[in-house]
Amino acid sequence: MAAPADLLAQAAGEPGVRAVAAVSARFAYGLMCLTLCLGVMTYTGWGRHAVSRKAMRRAHLSLATLTIVFAVVHAVCFRLLPSGPMPFDYLLVPNVRHGLGVVSLYLMVAIALSACLRGWTAYRRWAWLHRTAYLAIPLGALHSLLGALANGHLSVLWLGGITLLVPAVTLTVLRALPAHTLERLGVETEKV
């Protein structure tokens, strides 16, 4: 049996680890949405009036790296819970809510690794793999929504999460539209 001091230390550490998990999840979500926005703007050239393409690509890479770092911190926090860490295999084959987050993180890591290998693969193959971000983002957003519902933080997600998700979804929809439709809508396009 554990000593009362050990039980007290475990109980005191639990809120701290959960707070780090929550804050890192919120940062990862916000950075994920901003990374998608900047990626679309880099590809389409919509932000070239303000910043060079090279600077936008570097900012996109930096935001993507920070997104993955905060998502990994969020996942690792659940292994560090003093009251009972999640088993490692639970992070590999979890329930639906956690599964969405794990699959989203795996896709983001695969995308990041493909970006490192971009020089050694054909552009079309790299672009195809890089476009799986359009699957990783909704999975991460759905994971956030289900996590907020389960933890009673839906008001935070509603205010901040939807505010960040709407521009990402809007830019993604505009990115998917054909050029002639964008021209009819008055959106400037760049021939890439």
Secondary structure, DSSP 8 states (H G I E B T S, - for coil): ---HHHHHHHHHHHHHHHHHHHHHHHHHHHHHHHHHHHHHHHHHTTTTTTS-HHHHHHHHHHHHHHHHHHHHHHHHHTTS-TT----HHHHHS--HHHHHHHHHHHHHHHHHHHHHTGGGS-HHHHHHHHTTHHHHHHHHHHHHHHHHHHHT-HHHIIIIIHHHHHHHHHHHHHHHS-HHHHHHHT------
